[in-house]
Amino acid sequence: MIIETRAFARAGLLGNPSDGYFGKTISISVRNFGAQISLYASPELRVEPQIQDRNEYRSIHDLIESIELHGYYGGDRLIKAAIKKFYEYALKNHIKLTIKNFTVRYSSNIPRQVGLAGSSAIITATMRALCRFFEVDVPREILPSLILSAEREELGINAGLQDRVIQVYEGCIYMDFNRKLMETKGHGKYEPIDPALLPKLFIAYRTDLGKVSGFVLNDIRVRFERGDQEVITSLERIAQIAREGRDALLDGRQSDLDMLLNENFDLRRKIMTISPENLALVESARSCGASAKFCGSGGSIIGIYKNDEMLNHLFVTLKKLKARVIKPYVM
């Protein structure tokens, strides 16, 4: 029997990057893109490499093209980290795993390293497949933290829980990472929001702006832990923006969300260096009358448009920046 599992891309609607600092966020799953895992019993344990994992090339030009398309890191390291953390979870919780081997392969059409959570999607889908294969039930509120541990502890990726929570729960989720709750329970409070309450959303991304998000956020971590007041105050306000956005959605005040999205990005810009190319995405979208902020750490933006005329304007304007515009499919 072949076990097949999926995890979808995600976009941070409000509150990021406060999730890594006991903040609050609202995130949506983007079902336009996903990562898929196929896992089946086999004599040996095998992680099948995909094209982005190869280390043999026809020429130097082929190598450069591969790096520009897939980056420096493939998905096999993510799968290995997920397997290790799953095994350690079983040991810690006195879960006896059946002695059996498997072959695992992955595929993904999530644009790489543009803030749509492609890496965590591969780990999430792997964890789901392992749970089914070994018949292990990891509580849903715990699973995001287990996924995050594979990235943080095994791969040294500086990240927060937001991506993993939305990829586990799916749809639209308001997340409160209250410090006391996180330190006592190991997870936050996760509240589903009906996607029907969402305004008209667009996402735009440029694959040539890809970068590893952990590298982008490392300076913020250092400044936060050093007690930098500007960073702390900005992150606190960004978290509050997510709370205000939740209330606005539930109250049907969609008009308030434009202002909140823009403020979220403007505060982020105060404490982070934004490349001219990434800034151009946001400013060009705003020039069309839309709101805009990063989906994650750069390379993609999410915003609100008012009508089809504005959406068409976004298509035309952002295409000049080599960006693709889509309407996220959320459910």
Residue, then its C-alpha position, 0 to 999 in steps of 0.5 A: m500500500i502506498i501512503e500519500t500525504r500533502a501539505f499546502a503552501r501558506a501566506g501570513l496574513l497578519g502578525n508575522p514575524s511576531d510568531g517567533y517572539f510570543g506574538k500573534t498571527i493570522s495565516i491562510s493555507v494556499r491550496n494553489f501549491g502543495a508538497q506531496i509525500s509518497l511512502y511505502a514499505s520496502p526492504e531498506l529504508r530509502v529516501e529517494p532524491q529528486i532533481q533538486d537533490r542531485n550533485e551531478y550536472r552536465s556542465i557548469h551552466d547546468l549547475i548554475e541553472s539548477i541553483e537558480l531554480h531550486g536554490y542550494y538545498g534540496g528536500d532530502r535533508l528535510i525528510k531525514a530531519a523529519i524522520k529523526k524527530f518522529y523517531e525521537y518523539a516515539l522514544k520520548n513518549h514510549i511509543k513502540l514502532t513496528i520494525k519495518n522499513f520504507t521508501v519515501r519520495y517527495s514532490s512539490n510545486i511550491p515556489r522555493q524560498v519566496g516566503l510560501a513555506g515550501s520547506s515546512a510543507i515537505i516536513t509536514a507531509t512527511m510527518r503525516a505519512l510517518c504517522r499513518f505508516f506506523e499508526v502513531d497519533v500525534p495530537r494536532e496541537i503538538l504536531p506543529s512544534l514537532i515539525l518546527s523542531a526538525e527545522r530548528e534543532e536538526l537544520g538550524i533554521n530560525a523560524g516560528l510556529q506559524d507556518r507549521v500550525i496553518q499547514v497542520y490545521e489548514g484554512c484560516i487560523y488565528m494563533d496566539f503564542n502567549r509566552k506562559l502557554m507556550e512555556t507550559k504546554g509547548h503550543g499556542k492557542y489556535e482558533p479557526i476563522d471561517p475563510a468566507l469572512l476573508p476579503k478579496l486577496f491576491i498573492a504575488y511572487r518572484t521566484d528570482l528573489g528566493k532566499v532562506s528565511g532563517f538567514v533573513l530573520n537572524d538579525i531580528r533574533v539577536r536584537f530581540e534577545r539583546g533587548d533592543q527596544e525598537v524591535i521589541t516594541s515593533l513586534e508587540r505592535i505587529a502581534q496586536i495588529a493580528r488581534e485587531g485583524r481577527d476582531a475585524l474579520l469576525d465583526g465583518r469590518q473588512s475595510d479595517l484590514d487594508m490599514l492593518l496589512n500596510e501597518n504590519f509591513d511598515l513596522r517590519r520595514k523599520i526593524m529589517t532591511i528590505s531589498p529594493e526588489n522586495l520593496a518594489l513589489v509592495e510599493s507597486a501593489r500599493s500604487c494600484g490601490a491595493s494593500a500589501k505586505f510580505c507573505g513570509s520573509g520576502g519574495s512574495i506579497i499578500g494584499i487586498y484588492k477591491n474589484d476585478e479592475m484593480l486585480n487586472h491592474l495588479f496583474v499588469t503592473l507586477k508583471k513588469l517586475k517579473a512577478r506572478v499574481i494569483k488569487p489564493y484558494v483557501m478552504 
